[in-house]
Amino acid sequence: MLKGLFSDILQQILEAEMDEHVEYEKHGVEGNNSGNSRNGYTGKNIKARFGGTDIQVPWDRNEGFTSPPIC
């Protein structure tokens, strides 16, 4: 249960970081013809004290978004 909660919270943090990076919320019309937009996800497996968990790291069209280091 803790593993799922950790994964969900981390996913929300990454989505918020992407919102800040591209300067609009997911599905926002401000992203239309903005020159940079969300462009999918990359799957990552991270290891934590309670075992490994999979997350989806968002990426942008210009490849300028880098996820924060995950400790």
mmCIF file as Biopython writes it, N, C-alpha, C and O atoms, coordinates in Angstrom:
data_model
#
loop_
_atom_site.group_PDB
_atom_site.id
_atom_site.type_symbol
_atom_site.label_atom_id
_atom_site.label_alt_id
_atom_site.label_comp_id
_atom_site.label_asym_id
_atom_site.label_entity_id
_atom_site.label_seq_id
_atom_site.pdbx_PDB_ins_code
_atom_site.Cartn_x
_atom_site.Cartn_y
_atom_site.Cartn_z
_atom_site.occupancy
_atom_site.B_iso_or_equiv
_atom_site.auth_seq_id
_atom_site.auth_asym_id
_atom_site.pdbx_PDB_model_num
ATOM 1   N N  . MET A ? 1  ? 0.826  -1.193 0.000   1.0 0.0 1  A 1 
ATOM 2   C CA . MET A ? 1  ? 0.000  0.000  0.000   1.0 0.0 1  A 1 
ATOM 3   C C  . MET A ? 1  ? 0.873  1.262  0.000   1.0 0.0 1  A 1 
ATOM 4   O O  . MET A ? 1  ? 0.596  2.218  -0.724  1.0 0.0 1  A 1 
ATOM 5   N N  . LEU A ? 2  ? 1.922  1.251  0.814   1.0 0.0 2  A 1 
ATOM 6   C CA . LEU A ? 2  ? 2.822  2.393  0.885   1.0 0.0 2  A 1 
ATOM 7   C C  . LEU A ? 2  ? 3.537  2.620  -0.438  1.0 0.0 2  A 1 
ATOM 8   O O  . LEU A ? 2  ? 3.790  3.757  -0.835  1.0 0.0 2  A 1 
ATOM 9   N N  . LYS A ? 3  ? 3.857  1.530  -1.111  1.0 0.0 3  A 1 
ATOM 10  C CA . LYS A ? 3  ? 4.520  1.607  -2.408  1.0 0.0 3  A 1 
ATOM 11  C C  . LYS A ? 3  ? 3.648  2.344  -3.426  1.0 0.0 3  A 1 
ATOM 12  O O  . LYS A ? 3  ? 4.137  3.197  -4.166  1.0 0.0 3  A 1 
ATOM 13  N N  . GLY A ? 4  ? 2.353  2.010  -3.460  1.0 0.0 4  A 1 
ATOM 14  C CA . GLY A ? 4  ? 1.425  2.661  -4.378  1.0 0.0 4  A 1 
ATOM 15  C C  . GLY A ? 4  ? 1.235  4.138  -4.054  1.0 0.0 4  A 1 
ATOM 16  O O  . GLY A ? 4  ? 1.161  4.971  -4.956  1.0 0.0 4  A 1 
ATOM 17  N N  . LEU A ? 5  ? 1.159  4.453  -2.793  1.0 0.0 5  A 1 
ATOM 18  C CA . LEU A ? 5  ? 1.009  5.839  -2.360  1.0 0.0 5  A 1 
ATOM 19  C C  . LEU A ? 5  ? 2.232  6.667  -2.762  1.0 0.0 5  A 1 
ATOM 20  O O  . LEU A ? 5  ? 2.099  7.784  -3.262  1.0 0.0 5  A 1 
ATOM 21  N N  . PHE A ? 6  ? 3.415  6.109  -2.538  1.0 0.0 6  A 1 
ATOM 22  C CA . PHE A ? 6  ? 4.655  6.783  -2.914  1.0 0.0 6  A 1 
ATOM 23  C C  . PHE A ? 6  ? 4.689  7.059  -4.409  1.0 0.0 6  A 1 
ATOM 24  O O  . PHE A ? 6  ? 5.027  8.162  -4.838  1.0 0.0 6  A 1 
ATOM 25  N N  . SER A ? 7  ? 4.337  6.055  -5.197  1.0 0.0 7  A 1 
ATOM 26  C CA . SER A ? 7  ? 4.329  6.193  -6.652  1.0 0.0 7  A 1 
ATOM 27  C C  . SER A ? 7  ? 3.345  7.268  -7.098  1.0 0.0 7  A 1 
ATOM 28  O O  . SER A ? 7  ? 3.671  8.079  -7.964  1.0 0.0 7  A 1 
ATOM 29  N N  . ASP A ? 8  ? 2.141  7.285  -6.520  1.0 0.0 8  A 1 
ATOM 30  C CA . ASP A ? 8  ? 1.116  8.273  -6.884  1.0 0.0 8  A 1 
ATOM 31  C C  . ASP A ? 8  ? 1.564  9.695  -6.554  1.0 0.0 8  A 1 
ATOM 32  O O  . ASP A ? 8  ? 1.382  10.611 -7.356  1.0 0.0 8  A 1 
ATOM 33  N N  . ILE A ? 9  ? 2.145  9.873  -5.380  1.0 0.0 9  A 1 
ATOM 34  C CA . ILE A ? 9  ? 2.607  11.205 -4.965  1.0 0.0 9  A 1 
ATOM 35  C C  . ILE A ? 9  ? 3.740  11.675 -5.861  1.0 0.0 9  A 1 
ATOM 36  O O  . ILE A ? 9  ? 3.766  12.830 -6.285  1.0 0.0 9  A 1 
ATOM 37  N N  . LEU A ? 10 ? 4.667  10.786 -6.146  1.0 0.0 10 A 1 
ATOM 38  C CA . LEU A ? 10 ? 5.785  11.146 -7.015  1.0 0.0 10 A 1 
ATOM 39  C C  . LEU A ? 10 ? 5.302  11.514 -8.406  1.0 0.0 10 A 1 
ATOM 40  O O  . LEU A ? 10 ? 5.821  12.447 -9.018  1.0 0.0 10 A 1 
ATOM 41  N N  . GLN A ? 11 ? 4.313  10.789 -8.911  1.0 0.0 11 A 1 
ATOM 42  C CA . GLN A ? 11 ? 3.750  11.087 -10.228 1.0 0.0 11 A 1 
ATOM 43  C C  . GLN A ? 11 ? 3.103  12.475 -10.237 1.0 0.0 11 A 1 
ATOM 44  O O  . GLN A ? 11 ? 3.262  13.222 -11.202 1.0 0.0 11 A 1 
ATOM 45  N N  . GLN A ? 12 ? 2.387  12.819 -9.189  1.0 0.0 12 A 1 
ATOM 46  C CA . GLN A ? 12 ? 1.765  14.145 -9.092  1.0 0.0 12 A 1 
ATOM 47  C C  . GLN A ? 12 ? 2.817  15.248 -9.041  1.0 0.0 12 A 1 
ATOM 48  O O  . GLN A ? 12 ? 2.628  16.312 -9.630  1.0 0.0 12 A 1 
ATOM 49  N N  . ILE A ? 13 ? 3.911  15.005 -8.349  1.0 0.0 13 A 1 
ATOM 50  C CA . ILE A ? 13 ? 4.995  15.986 -8.281  1.0 0.0 13 A 1 
ATOM 51  C C  . ILE A ? 13 ? 5.591  16.211 -9.659  1.0 0.0 13 A 1 
ATOM 52  O O  . ILE A ? 13 ? 5.824  17.354 -10.052 1.0 0.0 13 A 1 
ATOM 53  N N  . LEU A ? 14 ? 5.839  15.143 -10.395 1.0 0.0 14 A 1 
ATOM 54  C CA . LEU A ? 14 ? 6.403  15.274 -11.740 1.0 0.0 14 A 1 
ATOM 55  C C  . LEU A ? 14 ? 5.448  16.010 -12.675 1.0 0.0 14 A 1 
ATOM 56  O O  . LEU A ? 14 ? 5.887  16.826 -13.486 1.0 0.0 14 A 1 
ATOM 57  N N  . GLU A ? 15 ? 4.163  15.737 -12.573 1.0 0.0 15 A 1 
ATOM 58  C CA . GLU A ? 15 ? 3.178  16.445 -13.399 1.0 0.0 15 A 1 
ATOM 59  C C  . GLU A ? 15 ? 3.161  17.940 -13.070 1.0 0.0 15 A 1 
ATOM 60  O O  . GLU A ? 15 ? 3.066  18.771 -13.973 1.0 0.0 15 A 1 
ATOM 61  N N  . ALA A ? 16 ? 3.252  18.282 -11.789 1.0 0.0 16 A 1 
ATOM 62  C CA . ALA A ? 16 ? 3.283  19.694 -11.387 1.0 0.0 16 A 1 
ATOM 63  C C  . ALA A ? 16 ? 4.541  20.377 -11.904 1.0 0.0 16 A 1 
ATOM 64  O O  . ALA A ? 16 ? 4.489  21.530 -12.332 1.0 0.0 16 A 1 
ATOM 65  N N  . GLU A ? 17 ? 5.670  19.675 -11.868 1.0 0.0 17 A 1 
ATOM 66  C CA . GLU A ? 17 ? 6.917  20.234 -12.405 1.0 0.0 17 A 1 
ATOM 67  C C  . GLU A ? 17 ? 6.790  20.487 -13.904 1.0 0.0 17 A 1 
ATOM 68  O O  . GLU A ? 17 ? 7.290  21.493 -14.407 1.0 0.0 17 A 1 
ATOM 69  N N  . MET A ? 18 ? 6.127  19.582 -14.620 1.0 0.0 18 A 1 
ATOM 70  C CA . MET A ? 18 ? 5.933  19.765 -16.061 1.0 0.0 18 A 1 
ATOM 71  C C  . MET A ? 18 ? 5.017  20.957 -16.320 1.0 0.0 18 A 1 
ATOM 72  O O  . MET A ? 18 ? 5.277  21.745 -17.229 1.0 0.0 18 A 1 
ATOM 73  N N  . ASP A ? 19 ? 3.945  21.102 -15.532 1.0 0.0 19 A 1 
ATOM 74  C CA . ASP A ? 19 ? 3.061  22.267 -15.668 1.0 0.0 19 A 1 
ATOM 75  C C  . ASP A ? 19 ? 3.860  23.558 -15.566 1.0 0.0 19 A 1 
ATOM 76  O O  . ASP A ? 19 ? 3.666  24.484 -16.354 1.0 0.0 19 A 1 
ATOM 77  N N  . GLU A ? 20 ? 4.753  23.610 -14.599 1.0 0.0 20 A 1 
ATOM 78  C CA . GLU A ? 20 ? 5.581  24.801 -14.383 1.0 0.0 20 A 1 
ATOM 79  C C  . GLU A ? 20 ? 6.542  25.012 -15.551 1.0 0.0 20 A 1 
ATOM 80  O O  . GLU A ? 20 ? 6.768  26.144 -15.979 1.0 0.0 20 A 1 
ATOM 81  N N  . HIS A ? 21 ? 7.098  23.934 -16.057 1.0 0.0 21 A 1 
ATOM 82  C CA . HIS A ? 21 ? 8.076  24.030 -17.147 1.0 0.0 21 A 1 
ATOM 83  C C  . HIS A ? 21 ? 7.457  24.550 -18.445 1.0 0.0 21 A 1 
ATOM 84  O O  . HIS A ? 21 ? 8.002  25.455 -19.076 1.0 0.0 21 A 1 
ATOM 85  N N  . VAL A ? 22 ? 6.314  23.974 -18.844 1.0 0.0 22 A 1 
ATOM 86  C CA . VAL A ? 22 ? 5.697  24.394 -20.109 1.0 0.0 22 A 1 
ATOM 87  C C  . VAL A ? 22 ? 4.747  25.571 -19.934 1.0 0.0 22 A 1 
ATOM 88  O O  . VAL A ? 22 ? 4.219  26.097 -20.914 1.0 0.0 22 A 1 
ATOM 89  N N  . GLU A ? 23 ? 4.527  25.986 -18.690 1.0 0.0 23 A 1 
ATOM 90  C CA . GLU A ? 23 ? 3.740  27.168 -18.346 1.0 0.0 23 A 1 
ATOM 91  C C  . GLU A ? 23 ? 2.258  27.060 -18.671 1.0 0.0 23 A 1 
ATOM 92  O O  . GLU A ? 23 ? 1.605  28.068 -18.943 1.0 0.0 23 A 1 
ATOM 93  N N  . TYR A ? 24 ? 1.722  25.839 -18.646 1.0 0.0 24 A 1 
ATOM 94  C CA . TYR A ? 24 ? 0.282  25.641 -18.746 1.0 0.0 24 A 1 
ATOM 95  C C  . TYR A ? 24 ? -0.061 24.274 -18.171 1.0 0.0 24 A 1 
ATOM 96  O O  . TYR A ? 24 ? 0.782  23.378 -18.127 1.0 0.0 24 A 1 
ATOM 97  N N  . GLU A ? 25 ? -1.306 24.123 -17.732 1.0 0.0 25 A 1 
ATOM 98  C CA . GLU A ? 25 ? -1.740 22.861 -17.155 1.0 0.0 25 A 1 
ATOM 99  C C  . GLU A ? 25 ? -2.059 21.858 -18.255 1.0 0.0 25 A 1 
ATOM 100 O O  . GLU A ? 25 ? -2.318 22.229 -19.399 1.0 0.0 25 A 1 
ATOM 101 N N  . LYS A ? 26 ? -2.034 20.592 -17.888 1.0 0.0 26 A 1 
ATOM 102 C CA . LYS A ? 26 ? -2.325 19.528 -18.836 1.0 0.0 26 A 1 
ATOM 103 C C  . LYS A ? 26 ? -3.691 19.768 -19.486 1.0 0.0 26 A 1 
ATOM 104 O O  . LYS A ? 26 ? -4.664 20.076 -18.797 1.0 0.0 26 A 1 
ATOM 105 N N  . HIS A ? 27 ? -3.758 19.629 -20.784 1.0 0.0 27 A 1 
ATOM 106 C CA . HIS A ? 27 ? -4.958 19.842 -21.606 1.0 0.0 27 A 1 
ATOM 107 C C  . HIS A ? 27 ? -5.366 21.310 -21.674 1.0 0.0 27 A 1 
ATOM 108 O O  . HIS A ? 27 ? -6.474 21.612 -22.120 1.0 0.0 27 A 1 
ATOM 109 N N  . GLY A ? 28 ? -4.503 22.232 -21.246 1.0 0.0 28 A 1 
ATOM 110 C CA . GLY A ? 28 ? -4.820 23.654 -21.309 1.0 0.0 28 A 1 
ATOM 111 C C  . GLY A ? 28 ? -4.690 24.179 -22.731 1.0 0.0 28 A 1 
ATOM 112 O O  . GLY A ? 28 ? -3.785 23.784 -23.466 1.0 0.0 28 A 1 
ATOM 113 N N  . VAL A ? 29 ? -5.591 25.067 -23.113 1.0 0.0 29 A 1 
ATOM 114 C CA . VAL A ? 29 ? -5.551 25.635 -24.464 1.0 0.0 29 A 1 
ATOM 115 C C  . VAL A ? 29 ? -4.345 26.560 -24.656 1.0 0.0 29 A 1 
ATOM 116 O O  . VAL A ? 29 ? -3.980 26.875 -25.789 1.0 0.0 29 A 1 
ATOM 117 N N  . GLU A ? 30 ? -3.731 26.992 -23.556 1.0 0.0 30 A 1 
ATOM 118 C CA . GLU A ? 30 ? -2.559 27.860 -23.663 1.0 0.0 30 A 1 
ATOM 119 C C  . GLU A ? 30 ? -1.399 27.139 -24.367 1.0 0.0 30 A 1 
ATOM 120 O O  . GLU A ? 30 ? -0.492 27.786 -24.891 1.0 0.0 30 A 1 
ATOM 121 N N  . GLY A ? 31 ? -1.431 25.819 -24.376 1.0 0.0 31 A 1 
ATOM 122 C CA . GLY A ? 31 ? -0.368 25.045 -24.997 1.0 0.0 31 A 1 
ATOM 123 C C  . GLY A ? 31 ? -0.475 24.943 -26.507 1.0 0.0 31 A 1 
ATOM 124 O O  . GLY A ? 31 ? 0.488  24.563 -27.172 1.0 0.0 31 A 1 
ATOM 125 N N  . ASN A ? 32 ? -1.643 25.279 -27.061 1.0 0.0 32 A 1 
ATOM 126 C CA . ASN A ? 32 ? -1.820 25.209 -28.516 1.0 0.0 32 A 1 
ATOM 127 C C  . ASN A ? 32 ? -0.890 26.192 -29.210 1.0 0.0 32 A 1 
ATOM 128 O O  . ASN A ? 32 ? -0.896 27.387 -28.915 1.0 0.0 32 A 1 
ATOM 129 N N  . ASN A ? 33 ? -0.091 25.673 -30.136 1.0 0.0 33 A 1 
ATOM 130 C CA . ASN A ? 33 ? 0.849  26.480 -30.918 1.0 0.0 33 A 1 
ATOM 131 C C  . ASN A ? 33 ? 1.812  27.282 -30.040 1.0 0.0 33 A 1 
ATOM 132 O O  . ASN A ? 33 ? 2.199  28.396 -30.392 1.0 0.0 33 A 1 
ATOM 133 N N  . SER A ? 34 ? 2.192  26.714 -28.903 1.0 0.0 34 A 1 
ATOM 134 C CA . SER A ? 34 ? 3.091  27.424 -27.981 1.0 0.0 34 A 1 
ATOM 135 C C  . SER A ? 34 ? 4.563  27.223 -28.322 1.0 0.0 34 A 1 
ATOM 136 O O  . SER A ? 34 ? 5.421  27.924 -27.788 1.0 0.0 34 A 1 
ATOM 137 N N  . GLY A ? 35 ? 4.862  26.281 -29.200 1.0 0.0 35 A 1 
ATOM 138 C CA . GLY A ? 35 ? 6.247  26.005 -29.536 1.0 0.0 35 A 1 
ATOM 139 C C  . GLY A ? 35 ? 6.848  24.904 -28.678 1.0 0.0 35 A 1 
ATOM 140 O O  . GLY A ? 35 ? 7.849  24.299 -29.060 1.0 0.0 35 A 1 
ATOM 141 N N  . ASN A ? 36 ? 6.259  24.642 -27.544 1.0 0.0 36 A 1 
ATOM 142 C CA . ASN A ? 36 ? 6.688  23.534 -26.705 1.0 0.0 36 A 1 
ATOM 143 C C  . ASN A ? 36 ? 5.456  22.966 -26.030 1.0 0.0 36 A 1 
ATOM 144 O O  . ASN A ? 36 ? 4.594  23.708 -25.559 1.0 0.0 36 A 1 
ATOM 145 N N  . SER A ? 37 ? 5.379  21.663 -25.988 1.0 0.0 37 A 1 
ATOM 146 C CA . SER A ? 37 ? 4.222  21.041 -25.358 1.0 0.0 37 A 1 
ATOM 147 C C  . SER A ? 37 ? 4.603  19.684 -24.807 1.0 0.0 37 A 1 
ATOM 148 O O  . SER A ? 37 ? 5.686  19.163 -25.076 1.0 0.0 37 A 1 
ATOM 149 N N  . ARG A ? 38 ? 3.709  19.133 -24.045 1.0 0.0 38 A 1 
ATOM 150 C CA . ARG A ? 38 ? 3.924  17.782 -23.526 1.0 0.0 38 A 1 
ATOM 151 C C  . ARG A ? 38 ? 4.021  16.832 -24.710 1.0 0.0 38 A 1 
ATOM 152 O O  . ARG A ? 38 ? 3.365  17.018 -25.734 1.0 0.0 38 A 1 
ATOM 153 N N  . ASN A ? 39 ? 4.853  15.813 -24.546 1.0 0.0 39 A 1 
ATOM 154 C CA . ASN A ? 39 ? 5.056  14.916 -25.679 1.0 0.0 39 A 1 
ATOM 155 C C  . ASN A ? 39 ? 5.227  13.474 -25.229 1.0 0.0 39 A 1 
ATOM 156 O O  . ASN A ? 39 ? 6.003  12.728 -25.826 1.0 0.0 39 A 1 
ATOM 157 N N  . GLY A ? 40 ? 4.524  13.078 -24.198 1.0 0.0 40 A 1 
ATOM 158 C CA . GLY A ? 40 ? 4.558  11.686 -23.781 1.0 0.0 40 A 1 
ATOM 159 C C  . GLY A ? 40 ? 5.261  11.459 -22.460 1.0 0.0 40 A 1 
ATOM 160 O O  . GLY A ? 40 ? 5.499  12.385 -21.685 1.0 0.0 40 A 1 
ATOM 161 N N  . TYR A ? 41 ? 5.584  10.206 -22.231 1.0 0.0 41 A 1 
ATOM 162 C CA . TYR A ? 41 ? 6.180  9.785  -20.972 1.0 0.0 41 A 1 
ATOM 163 C C  . TYR A ? 41 ? 7.274  8.765  -21.229 1.0 0.0 41 A 1 
ATOM 164 O O  . TYR A ? 41 ? 7.284  8.079  -22.251 1.0 0.0 41 A 1 
ATOM 165 N N  . THR A ? 42 ? 8.181  8.683  -20.293 1.0 0.0 42 A 1 
ATOM 166 C CA . THR A ? 42 ? 9.197  7.651  -20.289 1.0 0.0 42 A 1 
ATOM 167 C C  . THR A ? 42 ? 9.041  6.859  -19.003 1.0 0.0 42 A 1 
ATOM 168 O O  . THR A ? 42 ? 9.008  7.435  -17.915 1.0 0.0 42 A 1 
ATOM 169 N N  . GLY A ? 43 ? 8.949  5.565  -19.119 1.0 0.0 43 A 1 
ATOM 170 C CA . GLY A ? 43 ? 8.816  4.725  -17.934 1.0 0.0 43 A 1 
ATOM 171 C C  . GLY A ? 43 ? 10.144 4.590  -17.202 1.0 0.0 43 A 1 
ATOM 172 O O  . GLY A ? 43 ? 11.187 4.397  -17.825 1.0 0.0 43 A 1 
ATOM 173 N N  . LYS A ? 44 ? 10.102 4.692  -15.902 1.0 0.0 44 A 1 
ATOM 174 C CA . LYS A ? 44 ? 11.294 4.535  -15.059 1.0 0.0 44 A 1 
ATOM 175 C C  . LYS A ? 44 ? 10.942 3.629  -13.890 1.0 0.0 44 A 1 
ATOM 176 O O  . LYS A ? 44 ? 9.818  3.647  -13.388 1.0 0.0 44 A 1 
ATOM 177 N N  . ASN A ? 45 ? 11.902 2.854  -13.472 1.0 0.0 45 A 1 
ATOM 178 C CA . ASN A ? 45 ? 11.749 2.045  -12.273 1.0 0.0 45 A 1 
ATOM 179 C C  . ASN A ? 45 ? 12.688 2.629  -11.236 1.0 0.0 45 A 1 
ATOM 180 O O  . ASN A ? 45 ? 13.892 2.732  -11.470 1.0 0.0 45 A 1 
ATOM 181 N N  . ILE A ? 46 ? 12.149 3.006  -10.106 1.0 0.0 46 A 1 
ATOM 182 C CA . ILE A ? 46 ? 12.978 3.559  -9.044  1.0 0.0 46 A 1 
ATOM 183 C C  . ILE A ? 46 ? 12.974 2.606  -7.862  1.0 0.0 46 A 1 
ATOM 184 O O  . ILE A ? 46 ? 12.010 1.878  -7.627  1.0 0.0 46 A 1 
ATOM 185 N N  . LYS A ? 47 ? 14.066 2.630  -7.133  1.0 0.0 47 A 1 
ATOM 186 C CA . LYS A ? 47 ? 14.197 1.768  -5.969  1.0 0.0 47 A 1 
ATOM 187 C C  . LYS A ? 47 ? 14.044 2.596  -4.706  1.0 0.0 47 A 1 
ATOM 188 O O  . LYS A ? 47 ? 14.618 3.679  -4.590  1.0 0.0 47 A 1 
ATOM 189 N N  . ALA A ? 48 ? 13.278 2.092  -3.775  1.0 0.0 48 A 1 
ATOM 190 C CA . ALA A ? 48 ? 13.062 2.751  -2.493  1.0 0.0 48 A 1 
ATOM 191 C C  . ALA A ? 48 ? 13.252 1.709  -1.392  1.0 0.0 48 A 1 
ATOM 192 O O  . ALA A ? 48 ? 13.476 0.531  -1.673  1.0 0.0 48 A 1 
ATOM 193 N N  . ARG A ? 49 ? 13.165 2.139  -0.176  1.0 0.0 49 A 1 
ATOM 194 C CA . ARG A ? 49 ? 13.349 1.222  0.959   1.0 0.0 49 A 1 
ATOM 195 C C  . ARG A ? 49 ? 12.375 0.063  0.939   1.0 0.0 49 A 1 
ATOM 196 O O  . ARG A ? 49 ? 12.710 -1.033 1.387   1.0 0.0 49 A 1 
ATOM 197 N N  . PHE A ? 50 ? 11.183 0.285  0.430   1.0 0.0 50 A 1 
ATOM 198 C CA . PHE A ? 50 ? 10.153 -0.750 0.421   1.0 0.0 50 A 1 
ATOM 199 C C  . PHE A ? 50 ? 10.111 -1.525 -0.884  1.0 0.0 50 A 1 
ATOM 200 O O  . PHE A ? 50 ? 9.183  -2.303 -1.106  1.0 0.0 50 A 1 
ATOM 201 N N  . GLY A ? 51 ? 11.095 -1.329 -1.752  1.0 0.0 51 A 1 
ATOM 202 C CA . GLY A ? 51 ? 11.175 -2.060 -3.022  1.0 0.0 51 A 1 
ATOM 203 C C  . GLY A ? 51 ? 11.070 -1.140 -4.220  1.0 0.0 51 A 1 
ATOM 204 O O  . GLY A ? 51 ? 10.922 0.073  -4.071  1.0 0.0 51 A 1 
ATOM 205 N N  . GLY A ? 52 ? 11.145 -1.713 -5.401  1.0 0.0 52 A 1 
ATOM 206 C CA . GLY A ? 52 ? 11.069 -0.943 -6.631  1.0 0.0 52 A 1 
ATOM 207 C C  . GLY A ? 52 ? 9.644  -0.568 -6.987  1.0 0.0 52 A 1 
ATOM 208 O O  . GLY A ? 52 ? 8.697  -1.274 -6.640  1.0 0.0 52 A 1 
ATOM 209 N N  . THR A ? 53 ? 9.502  0.543  -7.678  1.0 0.0 53 A 1 
ATOM 210 C CA . THR A ? 53 ? 8.196  0.985  -8.155  1.0 0.0 53 A 1 
ATOM 211 C C  . THR A ? 53 ? 8.371  1.668  -9.508  1.0 0.0 53 A 1 
ATOM 212 O O  . THR A ? 53 ? 9.399  2.294  -9.767  1.0 0.0 53 A 1 
ATOM 213 N N  . ASP A ? 54 ? 7.382  1.548  -10.348 1.0 0.0 54 A 1 
ATOM 214 C CA . ASP A ? 54 ? 7.420  2.152  -11.680 1.0 0.0 54 A 1 
ATOM 215 C C  . ASP A ? 54 ? 6.706  3.491  -11.667 1.0 0.0 54 A 1 
ATOM 216 O O  . ASP A ? 54 ? 5.650  3.643  -11.052 1.0 0.0 54 A 1 
ATOM 217 N N  . ILE A ? 55 ? 7.302  4.466  -12.359 1.0 0.0 55 A 1 
ATOM 218 C CA . ILE A ? 55 ? 6.682  5.782  -12.545 1.0 0.0 55 A 1 
ATOM 219 C C  . ILE A ? 55 ? 6.771  6.149  -14.010 1.0 0.0 55 A 1 
ATOM 220 O O  . ILE A ? 55 ? 7.529  5.542  -14.767 1.0 0.0 55 A 1 
ATOM 221 N N  . GLN A ? 56 ? 6.003  7.135  -14.404 1.0 0.0 56 A 1 
ATOM 222 C CA . GLN A ? 56 ? 6.029  7.660  -15.766 1.0 0.0 56 A 1 
ATOM 223 C C  . GLN A ? 56 ? 6.523  9.106  -15.709 1.0 0.0 56 A 1 
ATOM 224 O O  . GLN A ? 56 ? 5.835  9.982  -15.186 1.0 0.0 56 A 1 
ATOM 225 N N  . VAL A ? 57 ? 7.712  9.347  -16.246 1.0 0.0 57 A 1 
ATOM 226 C CA . VAL A ? 57 ? 8.300  10.687 -16.237 1.0 0.0 57 A 1 
ATOM 227 C C  . VAL A ? 57 ? 7.853  11.413 -17.501 1.0 0.0 57 A 1 
ATOM 228 O O  . VAL A ? 57 ? 8.122  10.945 -18.608 1.0 0.0 57 A 1 
ATOM 229 N N  . PRO A ? 58 ? 7.166  12.564 -17.353 1.0 0.0 58 A 1 
ATOM 230 C CA . PRO A ? 58 ? 6.715  13.297 -18.536 1.0 0.0 58 A 1 
ATOM 231 C C  . PRO A ? 58 ? 7.889  13.945 -19.263 1.0 0.0 58 A 1 
ATOM 232 O O  . PRO A ? 58 ? 8.918  14.241 -18.655 1.0 0.0 58 A 1 
ATOM 233 N N  . TRP A ? 59 ? 7.730  14.160 -20.550 1.0 0.0 59 A 1 
ATOM 234 C CA . TRP A ? 59 ? 8.733  14.888 -21.306 1.0 0.0 59 A 1 
ATOM 235 C C  . TRP A ? 59 ? 8.058  15.832 -22.272 1.0 0.0 59 A 1 
ATOM 236 O O  . TRP A ? 59 ? 6.898  15.655 -22.644 1.0 0.0 59 A 1 
ATOM 237 N N  . ASP A ? 60 ? 8.814  16.841 -22.670 1.0 0.0 60 A 1 
ATOM 238 C CA . ASP A ? 60 ? 8.266  17.873 -23.546 1.0 0.0 60 A 1 
ATOM 239 C C  . ASP A ? 60 ? 8.864  17.764 -24.939 1.0 0.0 60 A 1 
ATOM 240 O O  . ASP A ? 60 ? 9.876  17.096 -25.150 1.0 0.0 60 A 1 
ATOM 241 N N  . ARG A ? 61 ? 8.224  18.428 -25.873 1.0 0.0 61 A 1 
ATOM 242 C CA . ARG A ? 61 ? 8.629  18.351 -27.281 1.0 0.0 61 A 1 
ATOM 243 C C  . ARG A ? 61 ? 10.051 18.865 -27.499 1.0 0.0 61 A 1 
ATOM 244 O O  . ARG A ? 61 ? 10.780 18.309 -28.321 1.0 0.0 61 A 1 
ATOM 245 N N  . ASN A ? 62 ? 10.458 19.904 -26.788 1.0 0.0 62 A 1 
ATOM 246 C CA . ASN A ? 62 ? 11.793 20.477 -26.952 1.0 0.0 62 A 1 
ATOM 247 C C  . ASN A ? 62 ? 12.854 19.770 -26.111 1.0 0.0 62 A 1 
ATOM 248 O O  . ASN A ? 62 ? 14.022 20.157 -26.134 1.0 0.0 62 A 1 
ATOM 249 N N  . GLU A ? 63 ? 12.458 18.750 -25.377 1.0 0.0 63 A 1 
ATOM 250 C CA . GLU A ? 63 ? 13.350 17.969 -24.524 1.0 0.0 63 A 1 
ATOM 251 C C  . GLU A ? 63 ? 14.088 18.824 -23.496 1.0 0.0 63 A 1 
ATOM 252 O O  . GLU A ? 63 ? 15.229 18.524 -23.145 1.0 0.0 63 A 1 
ATOM 253 N N  . GLY A ? 64 ? 13.450 19.875 -23.017 1.0 0.0 64 A 1 
ATOM 254 C CA . GLY A ? 64 ? 14.065 20.748 -22.040 1.0 0.0 64 A 1 
ATOM 255 C C  . GLY A ? 64 ? 13.723 20.397 -20.611 1.0 0.0 64 A 1 
ATOM 256 O O  . GLY A ? 64 ? 14.369 20.877 -19.679 1.0 0.0 64 A 1 
ATOM 257 N N  . PHE A ? 65 ? 12.705 19.556 -20.427 1.0 0.0 65 A 1 
ATOM 258 C CA . PHE A ? 65 ? 12.296 19.184 -19.079 1.0 0.0 65 A 1 
ATOM 259 C C  . PHE A ? 65 ? 13.167 18.067 -18.581 1.0 0.0 65 A 1 
ATOM 260 O O  . PHE A ? 65 ? 13.300 17.027 -19.226 1.0 0.0 65 A 1 
ATOM 261 N N  . THR A ? 66 ? 13.766 18.286 -17.418 1.0 0.0 66 A 1 
ATOM 262 C CA . THR A ? 66 ? 14.503 17.212 -16.752 1.0 0.0 66 A 1 
ATOM 263 C C  . THR A ? 66 ? 13.873 17.022 -15.389 1.0 0.0 66 A 1 
ATOM 264 O O  . THR A ? 66 ? 13.645 17.980 -14.651 1.0 0.0 66 A 1 
ATOM 265 N N  . SER A ? 67 ? 13.603 15.793 -15.074 1.0 0.0 67 A 1 
ATOM 266 C CA . SER A ? 67 ? 12.976 15.527 -13.797 1.0 0.0 67 A 1 
ATOM 267 C C  . SER A ? 67 ? 13.961 15.813 -12.670 1.0 0.0 67 A 1 
ATOM 268 O O  . SER A ? 67 ? 15.169 15.644 -12.831 1.0 0.0 67 A 1 
ATOM 269 N N  . PRO A ? 68 ? 13.441 16.241 -11.542 1.0 0.0 68 A 1 
ATOM 270 C CA . PRO A ? 68 ? 14.311 16.491 -10.394 1.0 0.0 68 A 1 
ATOM 271 C C  . PRO A ? 68 ? 14.935 15.182 -9.922  1.0 0.0 68 A 1 
ATOM 272 O O  . PRO A ? 68 ? 14.356 14.115 -10.126 1.0 0.0 68 A 1 
ATOM 273 N N  . PRO A ? 69 ? 16.108 15.249 -9.293  1.0 0.0 69 A 1 
ATOM 274 C CA . PRO A ? 69 ? 16.720 14.003 -8.806  1.0 0.0 69 A 1 
ATOM 275 C C  . PRO A ? 69 ? 15.817 13.335 -7.776  1.0 0.0 69 A 1 
ATOM 276 O O  . PRO A ? 69 ? 15.248 13.986 -6.899  1.0 0.0 69 A 1 
ATOM 277 N N  . ILE A ? 70 ? 15.708 12.054 -7.907  1.0 0.0 70 A 1 
ATOM 278 C CA . ILE A ? 70 ? 14.859 11.296 -6.994  1.0 0.0 70 A 1 
ATOM 279 C C  . ILE A ? 70 ? 15.776 10.524 -6.057  1.0 0.0 70 A 1 
ATOM 280 O O  . ILE A ? 70 ? 16.555 9.675  -6.488  1.0 0.0 70 A 1 
ATOM 281 N N  . CYS A ? 71 ? 15.671 10.830 -4.782  1.0 0.0 71 A 1 
ATOM 282 C CA . CYS A ? 71 ? 16.550 10.204 -3.790  1.0 0.0 71 A 1 
ATOM 283 C C  . CYS A ? 71 ? 15.945 8.942  -3.256  1.0 0.0 71 A 1 
ATOM 284 O O  . CYS A ? 71 ? 16.545 8.279  -2.410  1.0 0.0 71 A 1 
#
